[in-house]
């Protein structure tokens, strides 16, 4: 995402007045229409909901409405610019929800950086929404916010920077492993970046069966017993990754590895580092707006597969994830739902491609059906 000063005039013109708005779903042309939409007719719906709160899903729009909650502390490519400056991103997310999953999504801007305030505000406003998407909230607060909301509000909560990213990465990996003829348990992975995305990807890979995953940050490999630049979340993930407790820099850790995933910053990986990997390595360099290494350089250095953040877009996953959760009336997102979404995305790719076309509406519908089925299956067990 380029800095605002470099945005072309046509993009700014496109955004004048915003890119989303609220529209009517029923006629409002006559006094009779008004009496049905508002008073006195509305009292009947209010009374029904008062008698049974679950009827709100029948007589209001909350069953198809998502809150996109942000405090603007980790806006993609721009950092901590605050919630108001981050609003164009949230409107863009709302547009994607509507276009690809027919979901109404409303940006909710919270002017606070501490997790406790974020949780408190969402707890107080969640009744008007069927699900909550957390967006562009910095680590480590994002982990606490998601965890506490999942435990308290009884509705699906998903931090897209974590699980949207991880779901699409897994979808790409499923097809990449099939192409190079490698299994998950035989794959040795390194992830550059130990923030929200990196940790969620690590958890997803280990859950998928990748036994050897090493996270790397600016202090090098995360390992059990490391004290420099550690947090509670990093200490926890170190317990379930890096089985050999390897230490060292990114260049050292990449040697002999089959898979590199970058969710960090530009130009962190050289051709020599890719050449040091195992034969036919897979390289997902996902930093925005500039990748850790270009697809061209990674390919020239021997990568069997190389993808960047433009190809591996979160929007392949999160519209369908929320569509399925809303349709199933799920009370939370589960690992099984995210795994089902990843398989659905992978399965929607046409022969010869690693990921499907984001503009194929059937892909999103397919993801939604898989997610809903995964929820229903878990309730039957």
ChimeraX attribute file (.defattr): number of C-alpha atoms within 10 A of each C-alpha:
attribute: neighborCount
match mode: 1-to-1
recipient: residues
	/A:1	12
	/A:2	12
	/A:3	9
	/A:4	9
	/A:5	7
	/A:6	8
	/A:7	11
	/A:8	9
	/A:9	9
	/A:10	8
	/A:11	9
	/A:12	11
	/A:13	10
	/A:14	10
	/A:15	13
	/A:16	8
	/A:17	8
	/A:18	13
	/A:19	12
	/A:20	18
	/A:21	12
	/A:22	8
	/A:23	6
	/A:24	6
	/A:25	7
	/A:26	8
	/A:27	10
	/A:28	13
	/A:29	8
	/A:30	8
	/A:31	9
	/A:32	11
	/A:33	13
	/A:34	15
	/A:35	13
	/A:36	15
	/A:37	15
	/A:38	11
	/A:39	10
	/A:40	10
	/A:41	14
	/A:42	14
	/A:43	13
	/A:44	13
	/A:45	15
	/A:46	16
	/A:47	11
	/A:48	15
	/A:49	17
	/A:50	12
	/A:51	10
	/A:52	10
	/A:53	12
	/A:54	11
	/A:55	14
	/A:56	18
	/A:57	15
	/A:58	13
	/A:59	15
	/A:60	14
	/A:61	15
	/A:62	19
	/A:63	20
	/A:64	19
	/A:65	22
	/A:66	27
	/A:67	26
	/A:68	24
	/A:69	23
	/A:70	29
	/A:71	27
	/A:72	28
	/A:73	23
	/A:74	21
	/A:75	23
	/A:76	18
	/A:77	14
	/A:78	17
	/A:79	14
	/A:80	18
	/A:81	13
	/A:82	21
	/A:83	25
	/A:84	15
	/A:85	14
	/A:86	24
	/A:87	19
	/A:88	16
	/A:89	18
	/A:90	26
	/A:91	20
	/A:92	15
	/A:93	22
	/A:94	23
	/A:95	20
	/A:96	19
	/A:97	23
	/A:98	14
	/A:99	14
	/A:100	22
	/A:101	23
	/A:102	15
	/A:103	22
	/A:104	22
	/A:105	26
	/A:106	23
	/A:107	22
	/A:108	22
	/A:109	19
	/A:110	17
	/A:111	15
	/A:112	16
	/A:113	17
	/A:114	13
	/A:115	18
	/A:116	13
	/A:117	14
	/A:118	24
	/A:119	18
	/A:120	13
	/A:121	14
	/A:122	18
	/A:123	14
	/A:124	10
	/A:125	11
	/A:126	18
	/A:127	13
	/A:128	15
	/A:129	20
	/A:130	25
	/A:131	30
	/A:132	27
	/A:133	23
	/A:134	20
	/A:135	28
	/A:136	27
	/A:137	28
	/A:138	21
	/A:139	15
	/A:140	15
	/A:141	16
	/A:142	24
	/A:143	18
	/A:144	17
	/A:145	22
	/A:146	19
	/A:147	14
	/A:148	16
	/A:149	22
	/A:150	18
	/A:151	11
	/A:152	10
	/A:153	19
	/A:154	14
	/A:155	22
	/A:156	22
	/A:157	26
	/A:158	25
	/A:159	25
	/A:160	22
	/A:161	23
	/A:162	23
	/A:163	25
	/A:164	25
	/A:165	26
	/A:166	27
	/A:167	30
	/A:168	27
	/A:169	25
	/A:170	22
	/A:171	27
	/A:172	24
	/A:173	23
	/A:174	22
	/A:175	20
	/A:176	22
	/A:177	17
	/A:178	12
	/A:179	14
	/A:180	13
	/A:181	8
	/A:182	13
	/A:183	12
	/A:184	18
	/A:185	13
	/A:186	12
	/A:187	20
	/A:188	21
	/A:189	25
	/A:190	26
	/A:191	27
	/A:192	28
	/A:193	20
	/A:194	25
	/A:195	21
	/A:196	25
	/A:197	23
	/A:198	25
	/A:199	24
	/A:200	21
	/A:201	26
	/A:202	25
	/A:203	19
	/A:204	21
	/A:205	23
	/A:206	16
	/A:207	13
	/A:208	14
	/A:209	13
	/A:210	19
	/A:211	19
	/A:212	21
	/A:213	25
	/A:214	30
	/A:215	27
	/A:216	24
	/A:217	18
	/A:218	14
	/A:219	15
	/A:220	22
	/A:221	25
	/A:222	28
	/A:223	24
	/A:224	20
	/A:225	11
	/A:226	16
	/A:227	11
	/A:228	10
	/A:229	11
	/A:230	16
	/A:231	11
	/A:232	9
	/A:233	16
	/A:234	19
	/A:235	16
	/A:236	13
	/A:237	21
	/A:238	23
	/A:239	14
	/A:240	17
	/A:241	22
	/A:242	22
	/A:243	14
	/A:244	11
	/A:245	15
	/A:246	15
	/A:247	18
	/A:248	14
	/A:249	14
	/A:250	22
	/A:251	16
	/A:252	14
	/A:253	22
	/A:254	26
	/A:255	16
	/A:256	17
	/A:257	21
	/A:258	21
	/A:259	24
	/A:260	23
	/A:261	24
	/A:262	26
	/A:263	24
	/A:264	24
	/A:265	19
	/A:266	17
	/A:267	13
	/A:268	16
	/A:269	22
	/A:270	15
	/A:271	16
	/A:272	13
	/A:273	18
	/A:274	30
	/A:275	20
	/A:276	18
	/A:277	23
	/A:278	18
	/A:279	14
	/A:280	16
	/A:281	29
	/A:282	28
	/A:283	28
	/A:284	29
	/A:285	31
	/A:286	27
	/A:287	24
	/A:288	19
	/A:289	17
	/A:290	18
	/A:291	23
	/A:292	25
	/A:293	26
	/A:294	22
	/A:295	18
	/A:296	11
	/A:297	15
	/A:298	27
	/A:299	21
	/A:300	13
	/A:301	18
	/A:302	21
	/A:303	26
	/A:304	16
	/A:305	20
	/A:306	21
	/A:307	23
	/A:308	22
	/A:309	19
	/A:310	13
	/A:311	18
	/A:312	22
	/A:313	17
	/A:314	21
	/A:315	19
	/A:316	29
	/A:317	29
	/A:318	30
	/A:319	25
	/A:320	30
	/A:321	30
	/A:322	30
	/A:323	27
	/A:324	28
	/A:325	30
	/A:326	24
	/A:327	16
	/A:328	17
	/A:329	18
	/A:330	21
	/A:331	17
	/A:332	19
	/A:333	21
	/A:334	17
	/A:335	14
	/A:336	17
	/A:337	25
	/A:338	25
	/A:339	21
	/A:340	24
	/A:341	32
	/A:342	28
	/A:343	19
	/A:344	23
	/A:345	30
	/A:346	26
	/A:347	19
	/A:348	21
	/A:349	18
	/A:350	11
	/A:351	9
	/A:352	8
	/A:353	14
	/A:354	24
	/A:355	25
	/A:356	21
	/A:357	16
	/A:358	19
	/A:359	12
	/A:360	12
	/A:361	13
	/A:362	14
	/A:363	22
	/A:364	28
	/A:365	19
	/A:366	17
	/A:367	32
	/A:368	29
	/A:369	20
	/A:370	26
	/A:371	32
	/A:372	24
	/A:373	19
	/A:374	22
	/A:375	22
	/A:376	16
	/A:377	12
	/A:378	11
	/A:379	9
	/A:380	6
	/A:381	5
